Amino acid sequence: MNRAPLETAADLHYVKQAVLYPVLMDVLERDMHTLETLELKMPQVYISSLRRTQQQINADLVHVRRHLRDRGIKIYEMKRTSRSLEARYVCRGYHHHFSMLWSLVRAEVESRLAAYMQLPLDQEKA
């Protein structure tokens, strides 16, 4: 019997990336807007740094979407509920569901932004 391979860990990794990157972009966009409204001495320095990070994330999102297409994965629904970030997708003809609680999304976003900005993630939070 010649069946299509089941979803792999790599497939799920790319789906997770594709779902998280738009959240990263939204966080940066909101922060840039907030910086524009503050009375800082040099807001453009900070905004430029965030915009550069946003460009890196966008390039990585393009890369992830290419991998999804190459693997035969199509995300057909993404939604944000009050409790979680969710996606529905087809992988090699089979429908799947991905969900992440907002507490996990926040931790992932914080970790990834710190990595993009080459900042150490402070382990002790106030």
C-alpha positions, 0 to 999 in steps of 0.5 A, a space after each residue: 500500500 503506497 500512502 502519502 507520508 504523515 505530517 512530519 515534525 518539520 512540517 509542523 515547525 514550518 506551520 508554527 513559523 508561518 502562524 507566528 511571524 505575522 504576530 511578530 510583525 504586528 507586535 513590531 508595527 504596534 511598537 513603532 506606532 507607540 514610539 512615534 507618539 512618545 516624546 523621545 529625543 531620537 525616536 527614528 533611531 529606535 523605529 529604524 531598528 524595529 523596521 530593520 527587524 521587521 524586514 528580516 522577519 518578512 524575508 524569513 516569512 517568505 522563506 517559510 512560505 516557500 517551504 510550505 509550498 514545496 512540502 504541499 502544505 496550504 494554510 487556509 485559515 488563521 484566526 486569533 481567539 480570546 484564548 489562542 492562536 489557531 490555524 487550519 491547514 492541509 498537508 499532503 491531502 490531510 486536514 490538520 489543526 494547529 493551536 497555541 495558547 496566548 501565553 505560549 505565543 507571547 513567550 515565543 514572540 519575546 524569545 524570537 524578537 530578542 534573537 532577531 535583535 541579538 539581545 540576551 533574554 532576561 531570565 529574571 523578570 520584574 
